[in-house]
Amino acid sequence: MQSTRPDRSRPLAALAAAVGTLIAALPALAHPSGVLELKSRASLVFATTDDWLFFDVHPSILAGIALLTALYTLGITRWRTRFGLAEAIDRGKARRFYGSMVLLWLTLDGPLHHLADELLFSAHMVQHLVLQLVWAPIFLTSLPDWLLRPLVARPSVRRLALRITRPVPAFFIFQGATWLWHWPGLYNLALETHSWHIVEHLFFMTAACIFWWPLVGNLAEVPRPRFGAQIVYVFLNMIAMKGLGIAISLQDSVIYTWYERVPRVWGMSALDDQQIGGLMMWLPGGILLWVGAGWVFFQWAARGTPRRGLTGVAAIDARRAAAVAKDAAHVTPI
C-alpha cells in the first residue's frame, strides 16, 4: 500500500539547492570595489558632495534577501498547508521576519554599506554589530518552531544542532568568527576582494544565529540551557567582545591598512577611525549584550516567581500542602 504521508524532504531539497546555487554564484554577484565606480552606477544619489551618500543595487545582497524571503513565504503558506499543519500563521512573527529582511538590506546596502566597505572602520563596526546583535535575534524569533522542525528531523542533524548550540561551543563559534575576521590579514583581504567580504558577512550572520539560539531558540528538539547558564553565557561573551574592542582601540598604529589608502571622511585620520571603531565594539556592543542579559533575567524572574502563598522550594511547599490537607481532614463539620 502506498504511503499517504507528505514528502517532507522536498522543502529541505529546495533549501539545499537554493543555498548551493547562491554560494556558487557569489563571485559572479560581487560588485566592483570603489565608491566612485559604484556611484557612477547608482540608482539613487542623495548628495553629490559626499561620495558615500547614495543607494545602488547589489545583486548579491538582493539575491540573498529574495531567497530567504521566498523560502519563508513558501514555508508559512504552501508547505504549511501541504503538510496539513494545524498551526495558523503567526502574523507577529511574519512581521518580524519581513522587518528583519528590510533591516538586513539597509545594513548591507546603501550609505552605511559604502561607508563600511570603502571608507570607515568605525562604520564597518556599526554594520557588524547590527548584523550580530540586532538582526540575528529578530530573525531567529521570527521563525515558527514548526517551520524549523523538519530541518532537525534527521537524528544526525539534530545531534549537530544540539552540539553547536550548547553554551560552550556556541561561545567559541561566535567569538572565534568575530576575532578571526578582525585579524588584520583576513580583514584587509575581505575589503580588497568583495567575494571574501560576502563570505565574511555570511560567517558573522551564521555565527550570530548560533550565538543567540541559547537565549531565544524556540524549538523543543534543540532546547535552551537553564537561565543561570544563559546569564553566565552572555557575560562571558560580553567580556570577550569588550576585550577585542579594547585591543583594537588601544593600538597606537593603523593595523587595518586598507583605510590608509582611501579618502578620509569627516576629517578623521585612519588611526582615529580605528580607535573609534574599537570603542564601538567595546561600549555600544556591550550595551546591546546587557540588553540580552536583562531580557534573560526578566524571563527567568517571570517564570521562576512562585505563585502567591508558595515559597518556590518544592520540598517546603509539599510539606505545607500536606499539613493543610491534614488539618482540613481533621476539621469536625458543624
C-alpha positions in Angstrom: 0.0 0.0 0.0 1.4 3.4 -1.0 2.1 5.7 1.9 0.0 8.9 2.0 2.4 10.8 4.3 3.6 14.1 2.8 7.1 14.1 1.4 8.9 16.4 3.9 12.2 16.1 2.1 11.0 18.5 -0.7 11.5 21.7 1.4 14.9 20.5 2.5 15.9 19.7 -1.0 14.7 23.1 -2.3 16.5 24.8 0.5 19.8 22.9 -0.2 19.6 23.6 -3.9 18.8 27.3 -3.4 21.7 27.8 -0.9 24.1 25.9 -3.1 23.2 28.0 -6.1 23.6 31.2 -4.1 27.0 30.2 -2.8 28.2 29.1 -6.3 27.1 32.5 -7.7 28.9 34.6 -5.0 31.9 35.5 -7.1 29.8 36.5 -10.1 27.4 38.5 -7.9 30.2 40.5 -6.2 30.1 44.2 -7.1 33.3 46.1 -8.0 35.1 48.0 -5.3 35.5 51.7 -5.2 32.9 54.3 -4.2 33.4 56.4 -7.4 32.7 53.5 -9.7 29.7 52.4 -7.6 28.4 56.0 -7.5 28.6 56.2 -11.3 26.2 53.2 -11.4 24.0 54.3 -8.5 20.2 54.3 -8.9 19.6 57.0 -6.3 22.0 59.7 -5.2 21.1 62.0 -2.3 24.0 64.4 -2.3 26.7 64.7 -4.9 29.1 66.3 -2.4 29.5 63.1 -0.3 30.9 60.1 -2.1 29.1 57.6 0.1 25.6 59.1 0.3 23.8 57.1 -2.3 21.8 53.9 -2.9 22.5 51.4 -5.6 21.6 47.8 -6.4 23.9 45.0 -5.4 22.7 41.7 -6.9 24.4 39.5 -4.3 22.5 41.2 -1.5 19.2 41.3 -3.2 19.6 37.6 -4.3 20.2 36.5 -0.7 17.3 38.5 0.7 15.0 37.3 -2.0 16.0 33.7 -1.4 15.3 33.9 2.3 12.0 35.8 1.8 10.8 33.2 -0.8 11.7 30.2 1.4 10.0 31.8 4.4 6.9 32.7 2.5 6.6 29.3 1.0 7.1 27.8 4.4 4.3 29.6 6.2 1.9 29.3 3.3 2.2 26.4 0.8 4.3 24.0 2.8 2.3 24.5 5.9 -1.0 23.7 4.2 0.6 20.8 2.1 1.8 19.1 5.3 -1.6 19.6 6.9 -0.2 21.6 9.8 -2.9 23.0 12.1 -0.9 26.0 13.2 -2.2 29.3 12.0 0.2 31.9 10.6 1.7 33.9 13.4 1.3 37.4 12.0 3.6 38.9 14.6 6.4 36.5 13.7 5.8 37.2 10.0 6.1 40.9 10.5 9.3 40.4 12.4 10.7 38.3 9.6 9.9 40.8 6.8 11.1 43.6 9.0 14.4 41.7 9.6 14.8 41.5 5.8 14.3 45.2 5.4 16.9 45.8 8.2 19.3 43.4 6.5 19.0 45.3 3.2 19.6 48.7 4.9 22.6 47.3 6.8 24.2 45.6 3.8 23.3 48.2 1.2 23.1 52.0 0.7 25.1 54.7 2.6 26.1 52.5 5.6 27.4 49.8 3.2 29.5 52.3 1.3 30.9 53.9 4.5 31.7 50.5 5.9 33.1 48.8 2.8 35.1 51.6 1.4 35.8 54.5 3.9 35.4 54.0 7.6 36.4 51.2 10.0 34.0 52.6 12.6 31.1 52.4 10.2 32.1 48.8 9.5 31.9 48.0 13.2 28.4 49.5 13.4 27.4 47.3 10.4 28.8 44.2 12.1 27.1 45.0 15.5 23.8 45.4 13.7 24.2 42.1 12.0 25.3 40.2 15.0 23.4 41.8 17.9 20.2 43.3 16.3 19.4 41.5 13.1 20.1 37.9 14.3 17.8 37.8 17.3 14.9 39.5 15.3 15.4 36.9 12.6 15.5 33.9 14.9 12.4 34.9 16.9 10.5 35.3 13.6 10.9 31.6 12.8 8.0 29.3 13.9 9.0 26.1 15.6 7.0 24.0 13.1 9.0 25.6 10.2 12.3 24.6 11.8 11.3 21.2 12.9 11.8 19.4 9.5 15.3 20.7 9.5 16.2 18.7 12.6 14.1 15.6 11.7 17.2 13.6 10.9 19.0 12.4 14.0 22.4 13.4 12.7 21.3 16.9 12.0 19.6 17.1 15.4 22.7 15.9 17.2 24.8 18.5 15.3 22.3 21.3 16.2 22.3 20.2 19.9 26.1 20.2 19.9 26.8 23.6 18.4 24.0 25.4 20.3 25.3 24.5 23.8 26.8 27.5 25.6 30.4 26.5 25.3 30.5 25.5 21.6 28.3 28.5 20.7 30.6 30.8 22.6 33.7 29.6 20.7 31.9 29.6 17.3 30.7 33.2 17.8 33.8 34.6 19.3 36.0 32.6 17.0 34.3 34.1 14.0 34.5 37.6 15.4 38.1 37.5 16.5 39.3 35.6 13.3 37.7 38.1 10.9 39.2 41.0 12.8 42.7 39.7 12.4 44.3 42.3 10.1 45.3 39.9 7.3 41.8 38.5 6.9 40.1 41.8 7.5 42.1 43.6 4.8 41.6 40.6 2.4 37.8 41.0 2.8 38.0 44.7 1.9 40.2 44.1 -1.1 38.2 41.1 -2.5 34.5 41.6 -2.3 33.6 37.9 -2.7 35.6 37.3 0.5 33.7 40.2 2.1 30.4 38.3 1.3 31.9 35.2 2.9 32.8 37.3 6.0 29.3 38.5 6.4 27.8 35.1 6.0 30.2 33.9 8.7 29.0 36.7 11.0 25.3 36.1 10.4 25.6 32.3 10.8 27.7 32.6 14.0 25.4 35.2 15.4 22.3 33.0 14.9 24.2 30.2 16.7 25.1 32.7 19.5 21.5 33.8 20.0 20.0 30.3 19.9 20.7 29.5 23.6 18.9 32.7 24.5 15.9 32.9 22.1 15.7 29.5 20.5 12.1 28.1 20.5 12.5 24.5 19.3 11.8 21.7 21.8 14.2 19.4 19.9 17.0 21.9 20.5 16.3 23.3 23.9 17.8 26.3 25.5 20.1 25.9 28.6 18.9 26.9 32.1 18.5 30.6 32.8 21.6 30.7 35.1 23.7 29.2 32.3 22.3 31.8 29.9 23.3 34.7 32.2 26.9 33.3 32.5 27.0 32.8 28.8 26.0 36.4 28.0 28.5 37.8 30.4 31.4 35.7 29.1 30.6 36.9 25.5 30.4 40.4 26.8 33.9 40.1 28.3 35.3 38.6 25.1 33.8 41.3 22.8 34.9 44.1 25.1 38.4 42.5 25.1 38.5 42.7 21.3 37.2 46.2 21.3 39.8 47.3 23.8 42.6 45.6 21.9 41.7 47.4 18.8 41.1 50.8 20.3 44.4 50.9 22.2 46.5 50.3 19.2 48.9 53.2 18.5 49.3 52.4 14.8 46.9 51.6 12.0 46.6 47.8 11.8 43.8 47.8 9.1 45.9 49.3 6.4 43.1 49.4 3.8 41.9 52.6 5.4 45.2 54.4 4.9 44.6 54.2 1.1 41.0 55.5 0.9 39.7 59.1 1.1 39.1 60.3 4.7 35.6 61.3 5.8 34.7 64.0 8.4 38.3 64.9 8.9 39.1 61.7 10.9 42.5 60.1 10.5 42.8 56.4 9.9 44.1 55.9 13.4 41.3 57.9 15.0 38.7 56.0 12.9 40.3 52.7 14.1 40.2 53.7 17.7 36.5 54.8 17.5 35.7 51.5 15.8 37.2 49.6 18.8 35.2 51.8 21.1 32.0 51.0 19.2 32.6 47.3 19.8 33.6 48.0 23.4 30.7 50.3 24.5 27.6 50.0 22.3 28.3 46.3 21.7 28.5 45.8 25.4 25.2 47.7 25.9 23.4 45.5 23.4 24.7 42.4 25.3 23.5 44.0 28.5 20.0 44.2 26.9 20.3 40.5 26.1 21.3 39.8 29.7 18.4 41.8 31.0 15.9 40.0 28.8 17.2 36.6 30.1 16.9 37.9 33.7 13.3 39.1 33.4 12.3 35.9 31.6 13.9 34.0 34.5 12.2 36.1 37.1 8.8 35.8 35.4 9.0 32.0 35.2 10.7 31.4 38.5 8.5 33.6 40.7 6.3 31.2 42.8 2.5 31.6 42.9 1.0 33.5 45.8 1.3 31.6 49.1 4.2 29.4 47.8 7.9 29.6 48.6 9.2 28.1 45.3 11.0 25.4 47.1 9.3 22.1 46.2 10.0 20.2 49.4 8.8 23.1 51.7 5.6 23.7 49.6 4.9 20.0 49.5 5.1 19.8 53.3 2.9 22.8 53.7 0.3 21.4 51.3 0.3 18.1 53.2 -0.2 19.9 56.6 -3.1 22.0 55.2 -4.7 18.8 53.8 -4.2 17.0 57.1 -5.8 19.9 59.1 -8.7 20.0 56.7 -9.3 16.3 57.2 -9.5 16.7 61.0 -11.9 19.6 60.9 -15.2 18.5 62.5 -18.2 19.6 60.4 -20.8 21.7 62.2 
